[in-house]
Amino acid sequence: MTTTTPGRPATAWTPLTGPAHSIALEVLLDGPLPRSELARRLDLSPGSLTRLSRPLLDSGLLVETPGALDPTSGRPTRPLDVEEDGHHFAGVKLTADTAYAVLTTLRARVVAELEAPLPDRSPATCVAVVGDLVRSLADLTGPRRPGVRAVGVGLGGRVAPDGEVLSARYLGWESVPFGPSLEAELGVPVVVDNDVLSLTRAEQWFGTARRCDRFAVLAIGTGVGYGLVVHDEVVDHPDAGVGLLGHFPLDPTGPLCPEGHTGCAEAMLTREAVEVRAGLALRRPVGFTEVLDLAVAGQPLARRVVDDSARALGVLVAAIGNLTMPRTVLVSGENAGLAEVGREAVRAGIRAHRNPRASELDVAVQHTGFPEWARGAAVTAIRTFVLGHRR
């Protein structure tokens, strides 16, 4: 952990390991928890729990809450909890032209939002813009607050564990040491992550899939992104930022994507693809939200465009279910409304590409705007603070 904040002296980063790591995580996700319940969950003796939790209490990560009765023994107890409002984190989502930033508590509750345009996409400009946003957020914590403990940045692209952006198509970056540069600018730990992986981490700890040990996140918007959790671990690899599902074939009679693939995920599901197909059908420019509204209103051409894309989405969800066997598939991103307006077509696509004897796929839909993407980046920073490793 660290007590570093922008403009204040840095202290050492002390990783949590073994049972201490587990104690902090259990309390963060489910606190306040009586010591007897913590000991039961982690198979620790009362003495061991007291010994291991003491450094966490001394550091301020954990606190004792007002007295309550232990549900097991009926005796008075002081459950352990985290001091949620005593620790703040910044999360930033970088797009091709804007930096969106949020300030969160230790449990990822958003308490402030800011955004700023990017005058250009150079790494130096992005470091300066993000640095100013984080400092502005730190000022909002007040003079008696500890400021920002750590910063998470999410972007579409391939990112190495040390924060180097290996490639980011929307920013035009190749081999940019963005994380180290931003950390030098701010003087606090900075974690850079692929944005879909950050969103997946947020779902794992604080979202719809909380306490689900095996699930997938399918994000559709400007592109197609995919995150996977297996045995409580996010599958993290630089190739996650390549867009591995972007050219997965979905419709052999579908349109071409810019790279010449017929009916792939990018050709069927992205915002631009839906808008182009609807525009051709209606013979006028039309935005994504209007396409959905027209489909709901019963406009036949818009309905056809939406249902074709929604059926393709069902095919992709079925493929994810067949290949990775998740308990839940979360459809997220700016285009998530496609799964709601085209609900029956999604189901038809799943049925057509899934063994009827297979268990029914649990598909959840959630709308994700830029503040939610930034919150995902903040959760990556929170994980760094609690677990003691960058990614």
Summary of the structure (lengths in Angstrom):
residues: 391
radius of gyration: 22.6
end to end distance: 14.0
largest distance: 73.5
contacts: 1420
relative contact order: 0.13
helix: 42%
strand: 22%
